[in-house]
């Protein structure tokens, strides 16, 4: 019998960490960005699904750190550290940040590209190199990362699945 | 939901009535367009998480034809009309008289896209003009935009405004369906009205419940 890999699903504005043989997935990324941080040697990976670039945009009293690029990436790194991963050995793969519609308020219209910029800025600040990315465009993406192979599978409606 | 406006059951009932009135008008328009009887299911008004919002629309991964527009004026918010691909195909085939039309195809004939956008125009227009008459508020919809893609990718765009304030959203959801032969459902769609948090007070004041 074939070994079924267990998939951990990450919702919007959420994050989680897995170790091989499990894989980790988030579905229907539009303007949101999926950020994978992984340790190739330890075969551990974390996935974060951010909605907004900057936690200063938050107007609620309760801060959900996984919603924002500036707070979420750091929090995911801390989660990985708690699993024994050294920040030095972390690498990143990112996908998403599409512009699904061409109109909206001035705040929302460029939200996809702004999310990507914010993710890159934060990864740079934390000295985590980006190994691969599939960002921009105007299509939704579903992504799944396998820590055993460090491959990110990116599926879109029109272009099928590609591996990063 | 927001610090300044505790939402009570009475408020949710008011929002439900708004959904009822708007969607009833939209259903009438759709029925005239198709020359078929269209059933409308009493709206669900719920405070849900973003992930639950995607589930209402078929699941984040489901591929749909989604019409999206922004509402501006006295109140602001996002509105979606979401159809499964089967439903969208069925509808457009009947509307343009071309049985081969398929939203799943790699290149879409312009006439189908245009028909779908026109559908969005008519339905959202009748929905919102009923809402405007009922509340006395000035409501200006933007031109609807069509996207055939994953539910999560489409609907999350409408959650951006809300997400600044909250991790939950009030969804005014109306299911609209055409019963086909043998009880089969040929059109199964949803209207989602997502008022921006700052607009709740405006709505409630206009109806004298705040």
Interface residues (C-beta under 8 A of the other chain):
Chain A: X11 X12 X13 X14 X27 X28 X29 X30 X31 X32 X51 X52 X57 X58 X59 X60 X61 X62 X64 X67 X98 X100 X101 X102 X103 X104 X105 X107 X108 X111 X138 X139 X140 X141 X142 X157 X158
Chain B: X3 X49 X50 X51 X54 X59 X60 X61 X63 X68 X70 X76 X106 X142 X143 X145 X147 X148 X149 X150 X151 X152 X153 X154 X156 X157 X159 X160 X161 X163 X164 X165 X166 X167
